[in-house]
Amino acid sequence: MAHVQAAPNETSFISGPSSNRRSWAARIERALGVIVEIPVAILVAAEIAILFAGVVSRYVFHRPLVWSDELASILFLWLAMLGAVIAFRRNEHMRMTAIVAMTSREMQAFLDVLATCAALAFLVMIAWPALEYAHEETFITTPALEVTNAWRAAALPAGIGLMAVFAVLRLAQVSSVRAVGLALGAVLGIVALFWAAEPLFRQLGNLNLLIFFVGVVAATVFAGVPIAFAFGLAIFGYLTLTTQTPLLILVGRMDEGMSHLILLSVPLFVFLGLLIEMTGMARAMVAFLASLLGHVRGGLHYVLVGAMYLVSGISGSKAADMAAVAPVLFPEMKERGAKPGDLVALLSATGAQTETIPPSLVLITIGSVTGVSIAALFTGGLLPGLVLAVFLCLVVRGAIGTRTSAM
């Protein structure tokens, strides 16, 4: 019995500090996450109120609020950065995991830690330029509100700092200290290798474009690093090692890209989609379509396609579309003999095809980046979306007919 009791005590002595470390890191992460999420919710409500007041004042009372767009832009940059912090905490930044999923569990765990370390490396390297950028903006006064532009630019270092904190907390919750050490060593080693090769990069000229924007981006993306951080590492390395461009330019482009007023429609459309789902309006629309076509052979398949196109044109959010349509139709379709795999495939195909149905978040983003008219993109994307819907319905009809004849 003495020997049996000694083993647990020894295990507790070894794993106790590690368990306490992970527990404290998890508690701090949850508390800090709540602290960040509350201002984000307030910012969304404030943006809706400011834009609504601006629209009413301009088109109803014909007395535009000249400060509304400026204030909305400032708050949107804070919303974008804090939203990026929340996405980083929840591990919801877009990333490619197809190659990572083919590896063993141990390798997947290591690559997840490596991705966090790579993101942390970018955040650490860009932190000082972000602080410098915010300091430079103190000398600029906004035209309408007449306040220093540092209130706006401070969102960048604040968001970068919070993401770095969450990255450290995530690494602190990893059970294998050895994996964290190896990942940090690998990232620091690669950074040091690139830094030592700076004289070589200076001589390669345009070949550096292939090295950084093909080689570095592909390697980091396939390794599971979030795509935003993969491109950030490539751009940071290219500007630092091959050009004399100040890094303030990179931070300034981040500011400009994230605070475009057109992009304000993205969170508002997502909010609208969630509102439609919460109020049951989406369920009512889907039920109406089902009452029209439910009696036709395979009619619910057509309803699924039509509902996705209809809801997509209202909410603009793909997640909201699927969350509104699938729970309404899937149970009944399964009772009628539809296979779950076929339903998921049809939902996914329809969701991919509705990207061109206005209001499309993808088209809004493309228009804001390229300067192309959003109205022209909506007009050009509507007809291809309808043609794809018709052909998808024909495919569904053929599949149903083949299954019926086989039975």
C-alpha positions in Angstrom: 0.0 0.0 0.0 2.9 2.4 0.7 4.2 1.9 -2.8 0.7 2.4 -4.3 0.3 5.7 -2.5 3.8 6.9 -3.4 3.1 6.8 -7.1 0.1 9.2 -7.1 2.1 11.6 -4.8 5.0 11.5 -7.2 2.7 12.1 -10.2 1.1 15.0 -8.5 4.4 16.5 -7.7 5.5 16.3 -11.3 2.3 17.3 -13.0 0.9 19.7 -10.3 2.8 22.8 -11.5 1.8 22.1 -15.1 -1.8 21.6 -14.2 -1.9 24.8 -12.1 -0.3 26.7 -14.9 -2.9 25.6 -17.4 -5.7 26.2 -14.9 -4.6 29.8 -14.2 -4.0 30.5 -17.9 -7.5 29.3 -18.7 -9.0 31.4 -16.0 -7.2 34.5 -17.1 -8.2 33.8 -20.7 -11.9 33.5 -19.9 -11.9 36.6 -17.8 -10.0 38.7 -20.4 -12.3 37.3 -23.1 -15.3 38.6 -21.4 -13.7 41.9 -20.9 -13.0 42.2 -24.6 -16.4 40.8 -25.8 -18.5 43.4 -23.8 -17.0 46.5 -25.6 -17.4 44.7 -28.9 -21.1 44.3 -28.3 -21.4 47.9 -27.2 -19.5 49.0 -30.4 -21.9 47.1 -32.6 -24.9 48.8 -30.9 -23.2 52.2 -31.2 -22.4 51.7 -34.9 -26.1 50.8 -35.6 -27.3 53.8 -33.6 -24.9 56.2 -35.3 -25.6 55.0 -38.8 -29.3 55.0 -38.2 -29.2 58.6 -36.9 -27.1 59.7 -39.8 -29.5 58.2 -42.4 -32.6 59.7 -40.7 -30.9 63.0 -40.3 -29.8 63.1 -43.9 -32.8 61.7 -45.8 -35.7 62.6 -43.5 -34.7 66.0 -41.9 -32.3 66.9 -44.7 -29.7 68.0 -42.1 -26.8 65.6 -42.4 -24.7 64.9 -39.3 -21.2 65.7 -40.7 -19.5 63.9 -37.9 -21.4 60.6 -38.1 -19.3 59.0 -40.9 -16.1 60.0 -39.2 -17.2 58.7 -35.8 -18.4 55.5 -37.4 -15.1 55.0 -39.1 -13.2 55.4 -35.8 -15.4 53.0 -34.0 -15.3 50.5 -36.8 -11.5 50.3 -36.6 -11.8 49.4 -32.9 -14.6 47.0 -33.7 -12.4 45.3 -36.4 -9.4 45.0 -34.1 -11.3 43.8 -31.1 -13.2 41.4 -33.3 -9.9 40.0 -34.6 -8.9 39.5 -31.0 -12.1 37.5 -30.3 -11.6 35.5 -33.4 -8.0 34.7 -32.4 -9.1 33.7 -28.9 -11.7 31.4 -30.3 -9.3 30.1 -33.0 -11.7 31.2 -35.7 -9.3 32.9 -38.1 -9.5 31.4 -41.5 -6.8 28.7 -42.0 -6.1 25.7 -44.2 -6.1 22.4 -42.3 -6.3 19.9 -45.2 -2.6 19.0 -45.0 -2.5 19.2 -41.2 -5.5 16.8 -40.9 -3.5 14.1 -42.8 -0.8 13.9 -40.2 -0.8 12.1 -36.9 -2.4 13.5 -33.7 0.9 14.3 -32.2 2.0 16.2 -35.4 -1.4 18.0 -35.5 -0.9 19.2 -31.9 2.6 20.3 -32.7 1.5 22.2 -35.8 -1.2 23.9 -33.8 1.4 25.1 -31.4 3.7 26.1 -34.3 0.9 28.1 -35.8 0.3 30.0 -32.6 4.0 30.7 -32.3 4.2 32.0 -35.8 1.2 34.3 -35.2 2.8 35.5 -32.0 6.1 36.2 -33.8 4.3 38.4 -36.3 2.4 40.2 -33.5 5.6 40.9 -31.6 7.4 42.2 -34.7 4.6 44.5 -35.8 3.9 45.8 -32.3 6.5 48.5 -32.3 5.6 49.9 -35.7 2.0 50.0 -34.6 2.9 52.0 -31.5 5.0 54.4 -33.7 2.1 54.7 -36.1 -0.3 55.6 -33.3 2.2 58.2 -32.0 2.5 59.8 -35.4 -1.2 60.1 -35.6 -1.3 62.3 -32.5 -0.2 65.2 -34.7 -3.3 64.8 -37.0 -6.7 66.3 -36.1 -9.9 64.9 -37.5 -11.8 67.4 -39.6 -15.3 67.0 -38.2 -14.8 65.9 -34.6 -11.6 67.9 -34.2 -9.9 65.3 -32.0 -6.5 63.8 -32.3 -6.4 60.8 -34.7 -4.5 58.8 -32.1 -7.9 57.8 -30.7 -8.5 55.9 -33.9 -4.9 54.6 -34.5 -4.6 53.3 -30.9 -6.9 50.5 -31.9 -4.1 48.9 -33.8 -1.5 48.5 -31.0 -4.3 47.6 -28.6 -5.6 44.8 -30.7 -2.1 43.5 -31.5 -1.2 43.5 -27.9 -4.4 41.7 -26.8 -3.8 39.0 -29.5 -0.3 38.6 -28.3 -1.5 38.1 -24.8 -4.1 35.5 -25.9 -1.3 33.7 -27.9 0.8 33.5 -24.8 -2.1 32.3 -22.7 -2.9 29.6 -25.3 0.7 28.4 -25.2 0.6 28.3 -21.4 -2.4 25.9 -21.6 -0.5 23.4 -23.8 0.3 20.4 -21.7 3.6 19.6 -23.5 6.3 22.1 -22.5 8.6 20.3 -24.9 6.2 21.0 -27.9 6.1 24.6 -27.0 9.8 24.8 -26.7 10.3 23.1 -30.1 7.8 25.3 -31.8 9.2 28.5 -30.4 12.7 27.4 -31.2 11.7 26.5 -34.8 10.0 29.9 -35.3 12.9 31.8 -33.8 15.4 29.8 -35.9 13.6 30.5 -39.1 13.3 34.2 -38.3 17.1 34.3 -37.5 17.9 32.4 -40.7 15.9 34.9 -42.8 17.5 37.8 -40.9 21.0 36.5 -41.5 20.2 36.0 -45.3 19.3 39.7 -45.7 22.4 40.5 -47.8 21.4 37.7 -50.2 17.9 38.8 -50.5 19.1 42.3 -51.4 20.8 40.8 -54.5 17.9 38.7 -55.7 15.7 41.5 -56.9 12.2 40.5 -58.1 12.9 36.9 -57.3 12.1 37.8 -53.7 8.5 38.1 -54.7 8.4 34.4 -55.4 10.3 33.6 -52.3 8.1 35.5 -49.9 4.7 35.6 -51.6 4.8 32.1 -53.0 7.2 30.2 -50.8 6.7 31.7 -47.4 2.9 32.1 -47.9 2.5 28.5 -49.1 4.7 27.0 -46.4 2.9 28.9 -43.6 -0.6 28.3 -45.0 -0.1 24.6 -45.5 1.4 24.4 -42.0 -1.9 25.6 -40.6 -1.0 29.2 -39.8 -4.0 31.5 -40.1 -4.0 33.0 -43.5 -4.0 36.6 -42.3 -0.8 36.0 -40.3 0.7 34.0 -43.1 0.4 37.0 -45.4 1.5 39.3 -42.6 4.7 37.4 -42.1 5.4 37.4 -45.8 4.8 41.1 -46.2 6.8 42.0 -43.1 9.7 39.9 -44.2 9.7 41.3 -47.7 9.5 44.9 -46.6 12.1 44.5 -43.9 14.7 42.3 -45.7 14.4 43.5 -49.3 13.4 47.1 -49.3 13.9 50.4 -47.5 10.2 50.9 -47.0 9.3 52.1 -43.5 7.1 49.6 -41.6 4.7 52.4 -40.8 3.5 52.0 -44.4 2.4 48.5 -43.5 0.5 49.5 -40.4 -1.0 52.4 -42.3 -2.3 50.0 -45.0 -3.7 47.8 -42.3 -5.5 50.9 -40.9 -6.9 51.9 -44.3 -8.0 48.4 -45.2 -9.8 47.7 -42.0 -11.6 51.0 -41.5 -13.2 51.5 -45.0 -16.7 52.6 -44.5 -18.0 50.2 -47.1 -16.9 47.3 -44.9 -19.3 48.6 -42.2 -22.0 46.7 -44.0 -20.3 43.4 -43.1 -21.0 43.3 -39.4 -24.4 44.9 -39.9 -25.4 42.2 -42.4 -24.2 39.5 -40.1 -26.2 41.2 -37.3 -29.3 41.3 -39.6 -28.9 37.6 -40.4 -28.7 36.7 -36.8 -31.7 38.9 -36.1 -33.7 37.2 -38.8 -32.8 33.8 -37.4 -33.6 34.8 -33.8 -37.0 36.3 -34.6 -38.1 33.3 -36.6 -38.5 35.2 -39.9 -36.2 32.9 -41.8 -38.2 29.8 -40.6 -41.4 31.5 -41.7 -40.0 32.1 -45.2 -38.7 28.6 -45.5 -42.0 27.2 -44.3 -43.8 29.2 -47.0 -41.6 27.8 -49.7 -42.2 24.3 -48.4 -45.9 24.8 -48.5 -45.6 25.7 -52.2 -43.3 22.9 -53.3 -43.4 20.3 -50.5 -45.9 18.1 -52.4 -43.7 17.8 -55.5 -41.4 14.8 -55.7 -38.1 16.0 -54.2 -39.7 19.3 -53.6 -37.9 20.0 -50.3 -34.6 19.8 -52.2 -35.8 22.7 -54.4 -37.0 24.5 -51.3 -33.5 24.1 -49.8 -32.0 25.7 -52.9 -34.5 28.4 -53.1 -34.4 29.2 -49.3 -30.6 29.5 -49.4 -30.8 32.0 -52.3 -33.6 33.9 -50.6 -32.1 34.1 -47.2 -28.7 34.9 -48.6 -30.1 37.9 -50.4 -31.4 39.2 -47.0 -28.8 38.3 -44.4 -25.5 38.4 -46.4 -24.0 36.0 -43.9 -23.4 32.4 -45.0 -23.3 31.1 -41.4 -26.6 32.7 -40.7 -28.1 31.3 -43.9 -27.2 27.7 -43.1 -28.2 28.1 -39.4 -31.6 29.4 -40.5 -32.4 26.9 -43.3 -30.9 23.5 -42.2 -32.8 23.1 -38.8 -36.1 23.7 -40.6 -35.7 21.4 -43.6 -33.3 18.7 -42.6 -35.6 16.7 -40.1 -38.4 16.5 -42.6 -36.1 15.6 -45.5 -34.5 12.8 -43.4 -38.0 11.4 -42.7 -38.7 11.3 -46.4 -35.6 9.2 -47.0 -32.9 11.8 -47.8 -29.4 10.8 -46.8 -27.6 13.2 -44.4 -24.5 13.2 -46.6 -26.6 14.3 -49.6 -28.3 17.0 -47.6 -25.0 18.4 -46.4 -23.5 18.3 -49.9 -26.5 20.2 -51.3 -26.4 22.7 -48.5 -22.7 23.3 -49.1 -23.0 23.6 -52.8 -25.9 26.0 -52.6 -24.1 28.0 -49.9 -21.0 28.3 -52.2 -23.1 29.4 -55.2 -25.0 32.1 -53.3 -21.8 34.1 -52.8 -22.8 36.3 -55.8 -26.4 37.0 -54.5 -26.7 40.5 -53.2 -25.9 41.6 -50.6 -22.8 39.4 -50.7 -20.1 40.0 -48.1 -17.5 38.7 -50.6 -18.5 41.2 -53.3 -18.5 44.0 -50.7 -15.0 43.1 -49.7 -13.8 42.9 -53.3 -15.3 46.2 -54.1 -13.7 47.9 -51.1 -10.3 46.5 -52.0 -10.4 47.1 -55.7 -12.5 50.3 -55.9 -15.1 48.7 -58.1 -18.6 49.9 -57.8 -20.5 47.7 -55.2 -23.8 48.3 -57.2 -22.1 47.0 -60.4 -20.8 44.0 -58.6 -24.3 43.2 -57.2 -25.8 43.7 -60.7 -23.2 41.4 -62.3 -23.4 38.8 -59.7 -27.2 38.3 -59.6 -27.7 36.7 -63.0 -24.8 34.1 -62.6 -26.3 33.2 -59.2 -29.7 32.5 -60.7 -28.3 30.5 -63.6 -26.3 28.4 -61.1 -29.5 27.8 -59.1 -31.4 26.6 -62.1 -28.6 24.2 -63.1 -28.3 22.9 -59.5 -32.1 22.2 -59.5 -31.6 20.2 -62.7 -28.9 18.2 -61.1 -31.1 17.6 -58.1 -33.9 16.5 -60.4 -31.7 14.1 -62.2 -30.3 12.6 -59.0 -33.9 12.1 -57.6 -35.0 10.5 -60.9 -32.1 8.1 -60.9 -32.6 7.1 -57.3 -36.4 6.6 -58.0 -35.7 4.4 -61.1 -33.1 2.4 -59.2 -35.7 1.7 -56.4 
